[in-house]
Amino acid sequence: MTGLFRFLKGCLRIRFSGDSGERLLNLCAIRGIELWDLICRDGMVYAWIRVDDFRKLRPIVRKTRVKVAVLEKDGLPFLFPRIMRQWSFLLGALLALVFWIASSFFLWEINCNGNVQITKDQLLSFLKTHGIEIGDPIAELDLSWLERELRKEFPQIIWTSMKRDGTRLIIDVKENDLVERETQMNSTEKVGTNLVSSYDGKVVSLIVREGVPKVKIGDTVTEGQVLVEGAIPILADDGSIRDYVFVNADADVCLEHLIKYTDSVELTHLEKKYTGRERKDYFVSFFGQRLMLKFQGIFHKETEIMETWSPAVFEKLEIPIILGRIRHDEYLLVMEKYGKEEEEALISEKIMEILETFVEKGVQIVGKDVKIDTKDGVVYVYGEFVVQETLHGNTGTEE
Amino acid sequence: MGLDSDQGHSDKRSLERCQRKNRRAMKHGGNAYERDFLADRLRIPDEIAKGTMRLTFTGNGLAYVENYERILEYSEHGIRLLGKKGKIRLAGEKLRIEYYTCDDMMIKGIFREFYWEERD
């Protein structure tokens, strides 16, 4: 505590020499002048003294005829001696403080978490329609009302939480991914649906959970043919149909069918050749307004890489100032021809892509036949895949 | 007789002189005796009752002095201090006064010797 007090007041390292050094020490003690860390070396005494005490030392020095020299200055008054005297610095510091405090009363950032179906733009436009935009006073936000409105506006949101974090508004939402399916099912509940074939092919397996099967294993079906009917007949005692119960046909029907695939790859292509020339532009963006600092040099064709940096004060206060740099790299478009190895890699990549789409769909490949033909600098790929694909209850249905 | 009477007069005068001296002594120093007597009976430490110097050493590197009156001499190799009843001299190397007030003082360094001198 004493050290802090001394630092705030400021202290001096002094050296005094003369015959009456001891007398000076005694007079200092009597008059309450504090000296500390006294070292005697070569007949001279070195000591620390507070700045305000140093002023009181003058009459004692005169009385004792001791020579005093200041060797070192330490403490806050000496830390920024010139800056503290500059009124412009003090004014700037004051304005910065006022700006910082004033900025903390406004909303500067909106973060959305947990949204998948609803985009951030949708959420921002929702906030805009409810009168909330970046730069609005943060104290006026009625978060509970906003949460209710958000749930009303987007029925797929089953839970939402809005909170303020400094000058940031954080919106956490949880969406119901079954809502789309449920609404579809609810809308067709009273009508019932059939399961129809999407391809021409042969039935390999059939599992019916709901509905009346219209085909059996081994049957050949055409596209659009009803596989499982959603109208279940209710028979009268005499065997005649009295009524129908309409259901959504629910079955797993595995169809074996043929998929034809054609693709082409051009052996020549345009390639970017970087010349090595580059240019850097700098900019400052304030409230969406960008001030560019451009340098000479216009390139015919160029790629742009933008790097931005937003200064954040104490991580809580986001200031809408963005500093950035745009790097332009010049390139030329050159017509290039693929080599033999590149060509093969490109074709196999194309085939692998189609095979991956089959795997994603859950399609099982039973047989394949791929032909490659080159004509006029273009490689054509012809493929025929025999696949087994399962049609589920809610695919390929009709009312 | 005459002689006797002269001697008798001179004895009487010397007795009166002694009595006056004793009375003067009692007048000036009597309180001190009473104070010492009381301090002894009440077991008050000397540095409080008589204001004598108190010197505390911690090893040979730190000394703490209380009830001193004045610094008589200060150098790298020795410090002399004046107290009410006498003077002390601390001798050693690299002696440094950590802090001091008009009552107490903390000295650091390497202490080698310590002397006590009677007050003049």
Interface residues (C-beta under 8 A of the other chain):
Chain A: G21 E22 L25 N26 A29 I30 E34 L35 W36 D37 L38 I39 C40 R41 G43 V45
Chain B: R70 I71 L72 E73 Y74 S75 E76 L95 R96 I97 E98 Y99 Y100 T101 C102
